Amino acid sequence: MQLDRLDWDGWFAASEMVRADLVAEAAERVGGTVERGRVGPVVVVDGVRLALVPGGAVALGWDGRRTALEPKRRALWMKHADFAGSFEDFLRTFMGPARSVSLAPMLVELTGVAASTFELGADPEKSVRDGVASSGFRMLNSDEWENAARAGVTTFFPWGNDWPAGEPVAELTRFRGHLEANRLGIERSTDPYQVEVLGEDACVRGGDGGTALGGGRPPPEAWYSFALAFQYPRALWEEVLPELYEQAIVRRAMSLPTDK
């Protein structure tokens, strides 16, 4: 199996030995080492632990179909929400459209670091981009972020399609699926207040800045930020962008040099 053409079908069909060989080849190409990770070997570059993320043709976004929300909970949301349309009409505002894109295999940081690590200036976006680049890494674009977060699944949430009960705070739910790393060992923030900043201008993924959970929105809205297609509209960030960057996450990445 060729690393440059690694896709999800090939990754899941490969044996553990073949996967380990692919990770070792990726590490060699970027001058890194290999360590044992939670779900398999990972690449380490300058102390940053990275997963090998397959590429190829990947399905991203959400097709807008009716979600797996129990009828009673749907009715309760419609009773309390200040929205005239359906639950799906509401969600569509926050979800990227269904699409197929072609991506190259790459290395993606398992956990990410605080954006404030990079000494935020008057332009926090530029400060973060420059800081990541100067350390020898790069930032993800939106499609790459979602591909890494999905780890080959096409469900609405990482754990499936069902909406959990309660709210995404430890004392308010017994659900724990949002606390688990994905099949590559990549961990997302479990805090809806936190966003992940990306390399594209005006683009963040992950949380909603606490809009639903802290803003008193009706359940189960606060879970929507864990949807894999979720992207809070940038226009709603503008006034609080500096504050968001103070608690945002940056997930570093590396492209794989082509084997010539």
Sequence and secondary structure as in RCSB ss.txt:
>XXXX:A:sequence
MQLDRLDWDGWFAASEMVRADLVAEAAERVGGTVERGRVGPVVVVDGVRLALVPGGAVALGWDGRRTALEPKRRA
LWMKHADFAGSFEDFLRTFMGPARSVSLAPMLVELTGVAASTFELGADPEKSVRDGVASSGFRMLNSDEWENAAR
AGVTTFFPWGNDWPAGEPVAELTRFRGHLEANRLGIERSTDPYQVEVLGEDACVRGGDGGTALGGGRPPPEAWYS
FALAFQYPRALWEEVLPELYEQAIVRRAMSLPTDK
>XXXX:A:secstr
  GGG BHHHHHHS HHHHHHHHHHHHHHHT EEEE SSSEEEEETTEEEEEE BEEEEESB     B  HHHHH
HHHHH S SS HHHHHHTTB B EEEEE  EEEESS EEGGGG   SSHHHHHHHHHHHTT EE  HHHHHHHHH
TT  SSBTTBSB  SS SSGGG    GGGS  TTS    S TT EEE SSTT EEE  TTTTTTTT  TTGGGGG
GSTTB   GGGTGGGHHHHHHH EE EEEE     
